[in-house]
Amino acid sequence: MTVADIEQIIGILPIYKFYKNTNGEISINFANIAPNNDTKVRIEMFTQEMNKWILANQNVLDLPSTELNEVIIRNNSTQHSPNKITKPRSNSSSPTKNKFKDLKNDKSKFIYKEKTEKFESNKGLSLLERIKQKEKLKNEENEQLTKQKKYENYLIGKIKIIYDIIYQVYKIHTLDKEINLLSISTTQLISTIKNSLHLPMSDHEISDILNLLEKNLLGKFNMLERNEVKIIKIQNLNRENDLNVFEKLASQENSNLKSTQ
């Protein structure tokens, strides 16, 4: 993790303290911002502050940053700082000269290695950029999931209409027959359904509803493929019981959708 990453982290929440001793060496330690310096609590505090910043700066490209020179505590003993950042120093430079030169030092010369918590760079992105990207992907996934739930709700809302059309075709074909079984090509059934609808639906939507019928009315709708022709077998339909299944499913889906909003 680079100095730039550290400066961005403390730009969100000052979780580190930096010390510079009389030899010009810079050391780092965790700031006492969490009870008992608890790592888990400190991470939760940083995450909360980071989320607040992301929500308040959705269109901001530049991440907040605090220069190390602004927060370094000087003249601290080297014995109390467990993690050390050492700046390369020329043998010909005097300590006095370096003391003032450090204030304008190129931060690319610093290399930081944290011993207690590991943060790794990924494809050139800084820590906060990666977190912000992860948050964006999560929001997109949630949005996609919500769209899928709404689509499923839409299909369930159309099931009664589609089922009634199928039920009429089924009753006509099984009338006065000993076996209550109807075998029909999926293409033919979809065409019959489309011709019977008052409001248009796409083949894809009707096909998805047939899949829902097969999934939830086990043994009553079975889709097969024979010689590259898709066949659907329909048997033992009971309109009242079958539609009751989807009334319960609709109620459950509505509850799930509200919980995701």
N, C-alpha and C positions, 0 to 999 in steps of 0.2 A: 504494500500500500504506500502511495506516494504522499509527500507533504501536501499536495493539492487536495488529496482525499481527506487528510486530517483537517485541513482548513475548512473544507466543506462540512465535515461532521460537526466541528465546533461552531460553525455558522448556524447550525440548527439548534444544537444544545451543547454547552461547554462541559463535556463529560471528561475532558482531559485537563491536566495541569502540566505546564512546561517549566523546567528549571534550567538555569545556566550558571555553572560554577565559575570560579575565578580562573580556571584553565581554559575557558571558552567552550567546554563540553555542554551539550544540551541533553537533558534527561526528561522523561515523560512518566506521568503516573495518572491514575484515575482521580478525578475530582470527587470530593465527598458530597455527592448529590443524592445518593440513595441510602436508605437506612442500613447500617452495618456494611455499607459499600457493597450491597448485594448485586451481583452481576445480572441476574434475571430481572430485578426491578429496574436497574439502569437501562437495560435493553428495552424494556417496556416503556420507560419514560422517553427514551430517544425515539422509539417508533411512534408514540403518540404525537410528539412535537413534529416529527417528519411528516406524518399524515396531515396535521394541521397546515403545514406549509404547502404541501401539495394541493390541498383543497383550495387554499387561498391564492395559489399561483399557477392555475392550470395552463395559462398561456405564456408563462415566463420561461424562457430558454436558459437563462443564466441562473445557476444555482447560488445560494448564499454562501459567503466565504468570509472567514475571519483570519487576517494575517497572523502568523505565529509571533512576529515581532511585537504585536500589540498585546499579547498575553503572556509572554515569557517573564518568569520571575527570576531575577538575577541574584548572583552571589549565594546560591544555595550549595550546600555541601554535596560532594559527589557520592557520599555514602548512603544517602536517603533516597536515591532515585534508581529503581530497579531496572528501568528500560532506558537505554541510552541512545541518543542520536549524536553521532560524532561527525563533525565537519572536517573534511580534509584541509590541512594547513601546511603551507610551505615552510621548510626548515629555515628559510632566510627571513621569515616574517617574525616580528617581535610580538609578544602577547599584547602589548599596549595597542599596536597598530591593528592587530586582528580584532581586538575588542570593539573597535569602531567600525571595522570593515564588515563584521557580522551583521550589522544593522541593514546593510544593503546587499547581503549575500544572495546569490542566485539560489532559489529554493530547489532547483533541480539537482543541486549537489547533495541534498539531504536524502538519506535512505532510511526508512523506518521499518522496524520489525517488531510487531506486537507479540508478546509471549503468552498472554493470558487469553486473548480473543483473536481469532484468525479471520481476516477479511482478504479476499482474493480479487484481483482485477479480472475483468471478463470482457474480452474483445474491445479493449480500449475505453470502456465506459467507467466513469467514476462510481463510487459506492452509491451515492444518492441518485445518480442517473439510472443505475441498475434497479434500485428500489422503486423509483418512479415508473420505469418501464414495466416492472413486475406488477405494480398496482394498476397500470393501464391495461395490461393483458388480462388481469383478473376481472376488471370492470367489463372488458369486451366479452369475456367468457360468461359473466353473469347476464349481460345483455342478450347474448345468443341463447342462453338457457331460458330466459324469460320469453324470448320470441318463440322458442320451441314449445314452451308450456302454453302460450297463447294459441299457437297453431293446433296443438292437441285439444285444447278446449273448444276451438272452432269445429274440429272434426267431430268431437263428441256431441256438440250441439246439433250436428247434421245427421247423426246416426239414426234417429227415429224416422226421419223422412226416407233415408236410404233403406232402412230395415223394412219399412212398410211396403215399399216397392218390391223388394226381394220376397217378402212374405206373400204378396199377391201372386207373383210368378211361381213361387214354390207351391202354393195351394192349388193353382190351376193345373200344374204338371203332376201333382200327386193325388189329384181328385180320383176317387174310386180305385186307387191302387193299393195293393197290400203293403208295399214297402214305401215308407215316407222318405224317399230319397230323390233329390234332383241333382243331376250332373249337367253342367253347362260351362261353356268356355268363358273365361274371364272377359275376353273381348266382347262377346255377345251380351254378357250380363251388364257390363259397363255401358254399352250402347243402349240397352233397354232402359237402364236407370237414367241416362242423360235425356232420352226421349220422353221420359215420364216426369221430369223435373220442371217446375214453374220458373225457378231461378237457375241459371247455368252454373255448373261446376266442372272443373277440369278432370281429365282422365286420371291425373296424378292424385288429386284429392279423393276421388271415388276409390281408387286403388288403395290409398292409405286407410280409408274407412273399412274396406274389406279386410285389410290386415288387422284392424282393431277388432272386427267381428270374430275373426279366426282366433285372435289372441285371447279374447275374453269369453267367448262362447265355445269352450273346448268341446270337440267332438261334433259340433253342429255345423261348423264351416271348416272345410279342409281344402287347401289349395295344392294341386298336383301339377306336374308337367309331363305330358306324353307327346312324343314325337315333335318336340319344340312347340307344342300347343299347351297353354296353361288352362287347366280345368279346375273348377271349384265344385266340390260336393257339398250339398246342403241337405241336412236331415234333422228330423225330430224338433222342429221349431215350435216354440211356445211363446207367443207374442208377449203376453203379460209378464211372464218370468224373465224373458230375455231382455225386455226394455227396462225392467227393474234393476238389472245388473248395471246398465249404463246410467241410470238415474243416480245410483250410489257412486259410480265412477265420476260422474260430472260434479257431484257435491264434493268429492275428495279433491279433484283437480282444481276446483275453484278455491278451496282452502289453501292448497299448496301455492297457487298463483298469488294469493293475497300475502302469504308469508314471505314471498321473494320480492315484493314491491316495497 
